[in-house]
Amino acid sequence: MRALNSNLGIYCKKDSEKTARVIKKIEYVADFEVLYADGHTEIIDIKGVKTEAFKLKQKLFERKYMDSIKCLKLEGRGFVEV
């Protein structure tokens, strides 16, 4: 592992300026972004449970950035993938 960024902020959808209707931005803040020595990155989020709001943000993120989010939860003395 080469670098670890905590609380990576990503905007999945910005506020709309084209319409009179106000569309709120959808913001997702990942817990960690891990940059490995070979150049690939991994987005990690620590969750107890995947909420409906998170599932929507995850889908928007993966569609926009073509990258997946690895969700982990604490189980016993270690982390397992959710």
Residue pairs with C-beta under 8 A, 6 or more apart in sequence:
1 34
1 35
1 36
1 37
2 35
2 36
2 37
3 34
3 35
4 32
4 33
4 34
4 35
5 32
5 33
5 35
6 31
6 32
7 29
7 30
7 31
8 29
8 30
8 32
8 33
8 43
9 27
9 28
9 29
10 27
10 28
10 29
10 30
10 61
10 65
11 25
11 26
11 27
11 28
12 25
12 26
12 27
12 28
12 57
12 60
12 61
12 64
13 23
13 25
13 26
13 60
14 25
15 22
15 23
15 24
15 25
16 22
16 23
26 56
26 57
26 60
28 57
28 58
28 60
28 61
30 43
30 44
30 45
30 69
31 44
31 45
31 46
32 43
32 44
32 45
33 41
33 42
33 43
33 44
34 41
34 42
34 44
35 41
36 42
41 67
42 70
43 61
43 67
43 68
43 69
43 70
44 69
44 70
44 71
44 72
45 54
45 69
45 70
45 71
45 72
46 71
46 72
46 73
46 74
46 79
47 54
47 71
47 72
47 73
47 82
48 73
48 74
49 73
49 82
50 58
50 71
50 82
58 69
58 71
61 67
61 69
62 68
62 69
70 81
71 81
71 82
72 79
72 80
72 81
72 82
73 79
73 80
73 82
